[in-house]
Amino acid sequence: MDKLKADKIISALAIAYPDARPALEYSSPYELLVAVILSAQCTDKRVNIVTNELFKNYNTPEKMLTLSTEELGGKIKSCGLYRSKAAHILSASKDIVEKFGGKVPETQKELKTLAGVGQKTANVVYSVAFGGEAIAVDTHVFRVSNRLGLAKSDNVTDTEKSLNRLIDRHLWAKAHHYLIYHGRRVCKAIRPDCENCCVSSLCEKRGLKNKKAVNKTLLKSDNKKPQNKEQASEE
């Protein structure tokens, strides 16, 4: 995809989602870091429910370190992968206290030295908590950007590189949220609503079979009543 087309897509998404913002609830860089670690293979809604209770008493690395791995695991169990997440949170908290004076580091390089923090998590904390310029590639960003044609890759590293190349640097952080909103509301994994997509005319529809008939098929399936609550909800 060329830069001009990419600019048009980002501009259209900006108009469609002017209030796009993080779904995770937090009141400090540390709370955001913990929430992002918990969000791996878990919905933001569930993470917010868990952290709403957790942060009442354990909202700093010092307070978090008063918990054992087993105690913290019990408090975050519903987020899934709770044993490894608890270990990562406590290890990261220990490093924040001992190596960074109790404050979450503000650079991507330093963030990635913390346990449980990879490229995506570092980019989220760097851009959201500290106003840095970065695009975090999560499930929605990966799917939507590759479907649109903003990227053509089967891995998150090359997808991020492609997005960085096509999108103006000052828009990186905002573009991350635009793509997430679009992925949750319109460009869903199983039944993308191409008929009501603001960038349908610009989309390459990569990965969608029978591109000409896709809208008609989706409209037919949308007229069917969902059999259960799971089918009726967003992914």
Phi and psi in degrees as GROMACS dihedral restraints (atoms count N, CA, C in turn):
[ dihedral_restraints ]
;  ai    aj    ak    al  type     phi  dphi    fc
    3     4     5     6     1   -88.1    20    10
    4     5     6     7     1   165.8    20    10
    6     7     8     9     1   -62.3    20    10
    7     8     9    10     1   -38.9    20    10
    9    10    11    12     1   -61.3    20    10
   10    11    12    13     1   -44.4    20    10
   12    13    14    15     1   -66.9    20    10
   13    14    15    16     1   -39.9    20    10
   15    16    17    18     1   -62.7    20    10
   16    17    18    19     1   -40.7    20    10
   18    19    20    21     1   -60.8    20    10
   19    20    21    22     1   -40.1    20    10
   21    22    23    24     1   -65.1    20    10
   22    23    24    25     1   -39.3    20    10
   24    25    26    27     1   -65.1    20    10
   25    26    27    28     1   -48.4    20    10
   27    28    29    30     1   -64.5    20    10
   28    29    30    31     1   -38.0    20    10
   30    31    32    33     1   -63.9    20    10
   31    32    33    34     1   -41.8    20    10
   33    34    35    36     1   -66.8    20    10
   34    35    36    37     1   -40.2    20    10
   36    37    38    39     1   -67.2    20    10
   37    38    39    40     1   -34.9    20    10
   39    40    41    42     1   -64.7    20    10
   40    41    42    43     1   -36.7    20    10
   42    43    44    45     1   -71.7    20    10
   43    44    45    46     1   -39.2    20    10
   45    46    47    48     1   -71.0    20    10
   46    47    48    49     1   -32.4    20    10
   48    49    50    51     1  -129.3    20    10
   49    50    51    52     1    65.0    20    10
   51    52    53    54     1   -65.4    20    10
   52    53    54    55     1   -23.6    20    10
   54    55    56    57     1  -104.9    20    10
   55    56    57    58     1    19.9    20    10
   57    58    59    60     1   -59.1    20    10
   58    59    60    61     1   128.7    20    10
   60    61    62    63     1  -154.3    20    10
   61    62    63    64     1   170.6    20    10
   63    64    65    66     1   -62.1    20    10
   64    65    66    67     1   142.1    20    10
   66    67    68    69     1   -86.5    20    10
   67    68    69    70     1   -23.8    20    10
   69    70    71    72     1   -71.6    20    10
   70    71    72    73     1   139.2    20    10
   72    73    74    75     1   -97.7    20    10
   73    74    75    76     1   132.1    20    10
   75    76    77    78     1  -159.7    20    10
   76    77    78    79     1   161.2    20    10
   78    79    80    81     1  -130.7    20    10
   79    80    81    82     1     7.0    20    10
   81    82    83    84     1  -159.0    20    10
   82    83    84    85     1   161.2    20    10
   84    85    86    87     1   -56.7    20    10
   85    86    87    88     1   -36.1    20    10
   87    88    89    90     1   -66.4    20    10
   88    89    90    91     1   -44.0    20    10
   90    91    92    93     1   -61.7    20    10
   91    92    93    94     1   -39.8    20    10
   93    94    95    96     1   -63.9    20    10
   94    95    96    97     1   -43.7    20    10
   96    97    98    99     1   -57.9    20    10
   97    98    99   100     1   -47.9    20    10
   99   100   101   102     1   -62.4    20    10
  100   101   102   103     1   -43.7    20    10
  102   103   104   105     1   -63.0    20    10
  103   104   105   106     1   -40.0    20    10
  105   106   107   108     1   -68.4    20    10
  106   107   108   109     1   -39.2    20    10
  108   109   110   111     1   -61.2    20    10
  109   110   111   112     1   -41.7    20    10
  111   112   113   114     1   -68.0    20    10
  112   113   114   115     1   -24.7    20    10
  114   115   116   117     1   -75.0    20    10
  115   116   117   118     1    -9.1    20    10
  117   118   119   120     1   -60.0    20    10
  118   119   120   121     1   121.3    20    10
  120   121   122   123     1    54.1    20    10
  121   122   123   124     1    35.8    20    10
  123   124   125   126     1  -147.3    20    10
  124   125   126   127     1   149.1    20    10
  126   127   128   129     1   -75.4    20    10
  127   128   129   130     1   150.2    20    10
  129   130   131   132     1   -60.7    20    10
  130   131   132   133     1   -35.2    20    10
  132   133   134   135     1   -60.3    20    10
  133   134   135   136     1   -46.1    20    10
  135   136   137   138     1   -65.5    20    10
  136   137   138   139     1   -42.6    20    10
  138   139   140   141     1   -58.9    20    10
  139   140   141   142     1   -43.5    20    10
  141   142   143   144     1   -62.5    20    10
  142   143   144   145     1   -36.6    20    10
  144   145   146   147     1   -64.2    20    10
  145   146   147   148     1   -43.8    20    10
  147   148   149   150     1   -69.3    20    10
  148   149   150   151     1   -47.2    20    10
  150   151   152   153     1   -70.7    20    10
  151   152   153   154     1   -25.5    20    10
  153   154   155   156     1   -58.4    20    10
  154   155   156   157     1   -35.7    20    10
  156   157   158   159     1   -85.6    20    10
  157   158   159   160     1   -45.0    20    10
  159   160   161   162     1   -59.2    20    10
  160   161   162   163     1   -44.1    20    10
  162   163   164   165     1   -75.8    20    10
  163   164   165   166     1    -6.8    20    10
  165   166   167   168     1   -64.0    20    10
  166   167   168   169     1   -35.0    20    10
  168   169   170   171     1  -121.8    20    10
  169   170   171   172     1   -14.0    20    10
  171   172   173   174     1  -134.1    20    10
  172   173   174   175     1    66.1    20    10
  174   175   176   177     1  -109.1    20    10
  175   176   177   178     1    12.8    20    10
  177   178   179   180     1  -134.9    20    10
  178   179   180   181     1   158.1    20    10
  180   181   182   183     1   -62.1    20    10
  181   182   183   184     1   -34.6    20    10
  183   184   185   186     1   -63.4    20    10
  184   185   186   187     1   -45.1    20    10
  186   187   188   189     1   -68.8    20    10
  187   188   189   190     1   -37.7    20    10
  189   190   191   192     1   -62.1    20    10
  190   191   192   193     1   -35.5    20    10
  192   193   194   195     1   -72.3    20    10
  193   194   195   196     1    -5.5    20    10
  195   196   197   198     1   -79.3    20    10
  196   197   198   199     1    -9.9    20    10
  198   199   200   201     1   -93.9    20    10
  199   200   201   202     1   148.5    20    10
  201   202   203   204     1   -85.1    20    10
  202   203   204   205     1   167.2    20    10
  204   205   206   207     1   -59.2    20    10
  205   206   207   208     1   -40.0    20    10
  207   208   209   210     1   -67.5    20    10
  208   209   210   211     1   -41.0    20    10
  210   211   212   213     1   -65.6    20    10
  211   212   213   214     1   -45.8    20    10
  213   214   215   216     1   -65.7    20    10
  214   215   216   217     1   -40.6    20    10
  216   217   218   219     1   -57.2    20    10
  217   218   219   220     1   -40.0    20    10
  219   220   221   222     1   -64.8    20    10
  220   221   222   223     1   -32.2    20    10
  222   223   224   225     1   -78.7    20    10
  223   224   225   226     1   -23.1    20    10
  225   226   227   228     1  -114.0    20    10
  226   227   228   229     1    12.0    20    10
  228   229   230   231     1   -54.4    20    10
  229   230   231   232     1   -38.7    20    10
  231   232   233   234     1   -69.3    20    10
  232   233   234   235     1    -9.9    20    10
  234   235   236   237     1   -82.6    20    10
  235   236   237   238     1    -9.4    20    10
  237   238   239   240     1    80.3    20    10
  238   239   240   241     1   158.2    20    10
  240   241   242   243     1    48.7    20    10
  241   242   243   244     1    36.4    20    10
  243   244   245   246     1   -67.4    20    10
  244   245   246   247     1   -29.4    20    10
  246   247   248   249     1   -67.5    20    10
  247   248   249   250     1   -49.2    20    10
  249   250   251   252     1   -69.1    20    10
  250   251   252   253     1   -36.7    20    10
  252   253   254   255     1   -65.6    20    10
  253   254   255   256     1   -40.9    20    10
  255   256   257   258     1   -63.1    20    10
  256   257   258   259     1   -43.8    20    10
  258   259   260   261     1   -62.9    20    10
  259   260   261   262     1   -42.5    20    10
  261   262   263   264     1   -65.1    20    10
  262   263   264   265     1   -44.3    20    10
  264   265   266   267     1   -62.2    20    10
  265   266   267   268     1   -43.0    20    10
  267   268   269   270     1   -70.9    20    10
  268   269   270   271     1   -38.4    20    10
  270   271   272   273     1   -65.9    20    10
  271   272   273   274     1   -43.5    20    10
  273   274   275   276     1   -64.3    20    10
  274   275   276   277     1   -40.9    20    10
  276   277   278   279     1   -61.3    20    10
  277   278   279   280     1   -41.2    20    10
  279   280   281   282     1   -62.2    20    10
  280   281   282   283     1   -44.6    20    10
  282   283   284   285     1   -66.8    20    10
  283   284   285   286     1   -38.1    20    10
  285   286   287   288     1   -61.3    20    10
  286   287   288   289     1   -40.7    20    10
  288   289   290   291     1   -72.2    20    10
  289   290   291   292     1   -46.6    20    10
  291   292   293   294     1   -82.7    20    10
  292   293   294   295     1   -32.6    20    10
  294   295   296   297     1  -106.3    20    10
  295   296   297   298     1   -21.7    20    10
  297   298   299   300     1  -126.0    20    10
  298   299   300   301     1    22.8    20    10
  300   301   302   303     1    62.6    20    10
  301   302   303   304     1    26.7    20    10
  303   304   305   306     1    85.3    20    10
  304   305   306   307     1     2.9    20    10
  306   307   308   309     1  -116.0    20    10
  307   308   309   310     1   141.3    20    10
  309   310   311   312     1   -63.5    20    10
  310   311   312   313     1   128.6    20    10
  312   313   314   315     1   -61.5    20    10
  313   314   315   316     1   149.1    20    10
  315   316   317   318     1  -100.8    20    10
  316   317   318   319     1     0.1    20    10
  318   319   320   321     1  -109.8    20    10
  319   320   321   322     1   152.8    20    10
  321   322   323   324     1   -61.9    20    10
  322   323   324   325     1   -40.8    20    10
  324   325   326   327     1   -61.0    20    10
  325   326   327   328     1   -46.1    20    10
  327   328   329   330     1   -70.5    20    10
  328   329   330   331     1   -37.2    20    10
  330   331   332   333     1   -59.8    20    10
  331   332   333   334     1   -39.1    20    10
  333   334   335   336     1   -73.9    20    10
  334   335   336   337     1    -4.5    20    10
  336   337   338   339     1   -82.7    20    10
  337   338   339   340     1   -12.9    20    10
  339   340   341   342     1   -81.5    20    10
  340   341   342   343     1   146.0    20    10
  342   343   344   345     1   -61.2    20    10
  343   344   345   346     1   137.8    20    10
  345   346   347   348     1    78.3    20    10
  346   347   348   349     1     4.7    20    10
  348   349   350   351     1  -111.6    20    10
  349   350   351   352     1   108.7    20    10
  351   352   353   354     1  -103.6    20    10
  352   353   354   355     1  -163.1    20    10
  354   355   356   357     1   -61.1    20    10
  355   356   357   358     1   -44.9    20    10
  357   358   359   360     1   -63.3    20    10
  358   359   360   361     1   -50.4    20    10
  360   361   362   363     1   -61.9    20    10
  361   362   363   364     1   -42.5    20    10
  363   364   365   366     1   -61.1    20    10
  364   365   366   367     1   -42.4    20    10
  366   367   368   369     1   -65.4    20    10
  367   368   369   370     1   -39.3    20    10
  369   370   371   372     1   -63.7    20    10
  370   371   372   373     1   -50.8    20    10
  372   373   374   375     1   -64.4    20    10
  373   374   375   376     1   -43.1    20    10
  375   376   377   378     1   -61.1    20    10
  376   377   378   379     1   -44.5    20    10
  378   379   380   381     1   -81.3    20    10
  379   380   381   382     1   -41.3    20    10
  381   382   383   384     1   -80.6    20    10
  382   383   384   385     1   -48.1    20    10
  384   385   386   387     1   -79.0    20    10
  385   386   387   388     1   -33.7    20    10
  387   388   389   390     1  -117.7    20    10
  388   389   390   391     1     5.3    20    10
  390   391   392   393     1    69.9    20    10
  391   392   393   394     1    22.1    20    10
  393   394   395   396     1   -76.2    20    10
  394   395   396   397     1   165.6    20    10
  396   397   398   399     1   -97.7    20    10
  397   398   399   400     1   107.9    20    10
  399   400   401   402     1  -163.0    20    10
  400   401   402   403     1   151.1    20    10
  402   403   404   405     1  -114.6    20    10
  403   404   405   406     1   114.2    20    10
  405   406   407   408     1   -85.8    20    10
  406   407   408   409     1   127.4    20    10
  408   409   410   411     1   -99.5    20    10
  409   410   411   412     1    98.2    20    10
  411   412   413   414     1   -98.8    20    10
  412   413   414   415     1  -168.4    20    10
  414   415   416   417     1   -57.4    20    10
  415   416   417   418     1   -46.3    20    10
  417   418   419   420     1   -67.9    20    10
  418   419   420   421     1   -46.2    20    10
  420   421   422   423     1   -61.6    20    10
  421   422   423   424     1   -42.0    20    10
  423   424   425   426     1   -62.0    20    10
  424   425   426   427     1   -49.2    20    10
  426   427   428   429     1   -65.0    20    10
  427   428   429   430     1   -50.7    20    10
  429   430   431   432     1   -66.7    20    10
  430   431   432   433     1   -44.1    20    10
  432   433   434   435     1   -65.5    20    10
  433   434   435   436     1   -36.9    20    10
  435   436   437   438     1   -75.3    20    10
  436   437   438   439     1   -34.0    20    10
  438   439   440   441     1   -68.3    20    10
  439   440   441   442     1   -41.9    20    10
  441   442   443   444     1   -66.9    20    10
  442   443   444   445     1   -31.0    20    10
  444   445   446   447     1   104.3    20    10
  445   446   447   448     1     4.7    20    10
  447   448   449   450     1   -67.0    20    10
  448   449   450   451     1   -23.1    20    10
  450   451   452   453     1  -142.3    20    10
  451   452   453   454     1   156.8    20    10
  453   454   455   456     1  -138.8    20    10
  454   455   456   457     1    76.5    20    10
  456   457   458   459     1  -149.4    20    10
  457   458   459   460     1   157.0    20    10
  459   460   461   462     1  -104.6    20    10
  460   461   462   463     1    13.5    20    10
  462   463   464   465     1  -139.9    20    10
  463   464   465   466     1   154.6    20    10
  465   466   467   468     1   -70.8    20    10
  466   467   468   469     1   -30.3    20    10
  468   469   470   471     1   -63.5    20    10
  469   470   471   472     1   -49.8    20    10
  471   472   473   474     1   -70.5    20    10
  472   473   474   475     1   -30.9    20    10
  474   475   476   477     1   -63.4    20    10
  475   476   477   478     1   -44.6    20    10
  477   478   479   480     1   -61.9    20    10
  478   479   480   481     1   -42.5    20    10
  480   481   482   483     1   -61.3    20    10
  481   482   483   484     1   -41.2    20    10
  483   484   485   486     1   -65.1    20    10
  484   485   486   487     1   -44.4    20    10
  486   487   488   489     1   -63.8    20    10
  487   488   489   490     1   -39.9    20    10
  489   490   491   492     1   -63.3    20    10
  490   491   492   493     1   -33.0    20    10
  492   493   494   495     1   -74.9    20    10
  493   494   495   496     1   -38.2    20    10
  495   496   497   498     1   -89.8    20    10
  496   497   498   499     1   -24.9    20    10
  498   499   500   501     1  -104.4    20    10
  499   500   501   502     1   136.1    20    10
  501   502   503   504     1   -57.8    20    10
  502   503   504   505     1   137.0    20    10
  504   505   506   507     1   -53.4    20    10
  505   506   507   508     1   -42.0    20    10
  507   508   509   510     1   -69.1    20    10
  508   509   510   511     1    -9.7    20    10
  510   511   512   513     1  -104.8    20    10
  511   512   513   514     1    -0.8    20    10
  513   514   515   516     1   -54.2    20    10
  514   515   516   517     1   -52.6    20    10
  516   517   518   519     1   -62.7    20    10
  517   518   519   520     1   -42.2    20    10
  519   520   521   522     1   -68.5    20    10
  520   521   522   523     1   -40.0    20    10
  522   523   524   525     1   -60.3    20    10
  523   524   525   526     1   -35.6    20    10
  525   526   527   528     1   -55.3    20    10
  526   527   528   529     1   -46.6    20    10
  528   529   530   531     1   -73.9    20    10
  529   530   531   532     1   -36.0    20    10
  531   532   533   534     1   -58.7    20    10
  532   533   534   535     1   -46.3    20    10
  534   535   536   537     1   -67.6    20    10
  535   536   537   538     1   -36.0    20    10
  537   538   539   540     1   -65.6    20    10
  538   539   540   541     1   -47.7    20    10
  540   541   542   543     1   -59.1    20    10
  541   542   543   544     1   -43.7    20    10
  543   544   545   546     1   -65.1    20    10
  544   545   546   547     1   -38.1    20    10
  546   547   548   549     1   -67.6    20    10
  547   548   549   550     1   -34.7    20    10
  549   550   551   552     1   -80.1    20    10
  550   551   552   553     1   -34.7    20    10
  552   553   554   555     1   -98.0    20    10
  553   554   555   556     1   -31.2    20    10
  555   556   557   558     1  -128.2    20    10
  556   557   558   559     1   -57.4    20    10
  558   559   560   561     1   -88.2    20    10
  559   560   561   562     1    64.4    20    10
  561   562   563   564     1   -75.4    20    10
  562   563   564   565     1   160.3    20    10
  564   565   566   567     1   -63.0    20    10
  565   566   567   568     1   -46.2    20    10
  567   568   569   570     1   -93.1    20    10
  568   569   570   571     1   -44.6    20    10
  570   571   572   573     1  -127.8    20    10
  571   572   573   574     1    75.3    20    10
  573   574   575   576     1   -63.5    20    10
  574   575   576   577     1   133.8    20    10
  576   577   578   579     1   -88.4    20    10
  577   578   579   580     1    70.9    20    10
  579   580   581   582     1   -61.1    20    10
  580   581   582   583     1   -30.3    20    10
  582   583   584   585     1   -62.4    20    10
  583   584   585   586     1   -33.7    20    10
  585   586   587   588     1  -110.3    20    10
  586   587   588   589     1    24.3    20    10
  588   589   590   591     1   -88.1    20    10
  589   590   591   592     1   129.3    20    10
  591   592   593   594     1   -72.4    20    10
  592   593   594   595     1   -12.9    20    10
  594   595   596   597     1  -122.6    20    10
  595   596   597   598     1    22.9    20    10
  597   598   599   600     1   -57.7    20    10
  598   599   600   601     1   -38.5    20    10
  600   601   602   603     1   -71.3    20    10
  601   602   603   604     1   -16.8    20    10
  603   604   605   606     1  -103.0    20    10
  604   605   606   607     1   -12.2    20    10
  606   607   608   609     1   -77.5    20    10
  607   608   609   610     1   137.7    20    10
  609   610   611   612     1   -86.5    20    10
  610   611   612   613     1    -8.0    20    10
  612   613   614   615     1    50.4    20    10
  613   614   615   616     1    42.6    20    10
  615   616   617   618     1   -65.7    20    10
  616   617   618   619     1   131.1    20    10
  618   619   620   621     1    91.7    20    10
  619   620   621   622     1    -8.3    20    10
  621   622   623   624     1   -97.4    20    10
  622   623   624   625     1   128.2    20    10
  624   625   626   627     1   -81.3    20    10
  625   626   627   628     1   151.9    20    10
  627   628   629   630     1    51.4    20    10
  628   629   630   631     1    62.3    20    10
  630   631   632   633     1   -55.5    20    10
  631   632   633   634     1   -35.5    20    10
  633   634   635   636     1   -69.8    20    10
  634   635   636   637     1   -32.9    20    10
  636   637   638   639     1   -97.1    20    10
  637   638   639   640     1    -0.8    20    10
  639   640   641   642     1   -60.1    20    10
  640   641   642   643     1   -42.0    20    10
  642   643   644   645     1   -62.9    20    10
  643   644   645   646     1   -43.9    20    10
  645   646   647   648     1   -63.1    20    10
  646   647   648   649     1   -42.3    20    10
  648   649   650   651     1   -63.7    20    10
  649   650   651   652     1   -43.8    20    10
  651   652   653   654     1   -65.3    20    10
  652   653   654   655     1   -38.6    20    10
  654   655   656   657     1   -64.3    20    10
  655   656   657   658     1   -39.2    20    10
  657   658   659   660     1   -62.7    20    10
  658   659   660   661     1   -48.2    20    10
  660   661   662   663     1   -67.6    20    10
  661   662   663   664     1   -30.9    20    10
  663   664   665   666     1   -68.3    20    10
  664   665   666   667     1   -21.9    20    10
  666   667   668   669     1   -79.7    20    10
  667   668   669   670     1   -12.6    20    10
  669   670   671   672     1   -81.9    20    10
  670   671   672   673     1   141.0    20    10
  672   673   674   675     1   -76.0    20    10
  673   674   675   676     1   135.4    20    10
  675   676   677   678     1   -64.5    20    10
  676   677   678   679     1   143.2    20    10
  678   679   680   681     1   -80.1    20    10
  679   680   681   682     1   -23.5    20    10
  681   682   683   684     1  -151.7    20    10
  682   683   684   685     1   174.5    20    10
  684   685   686   687     1   -63.8    20    10
  685   686   687   688     1   -35.0    20    10
  687   688   689   690     1   -62.6    20    10
  688   689   690   691     1   -42.2    20    10
  690   691   692   693     1   -66.6    20    10
  691   692   693   694     1   -29.1    20    10
  693   694   695   696     1   -81.7    20    10
  694   695   696   697     1   -16.4    20    10
  696   697   698   699     1   -92.6    20    10
  697   698   699   700     1   164.1    20    10
  699   700   701   702     1   -74.6    20    10
  700   701   702   703     1   159.6    20    10
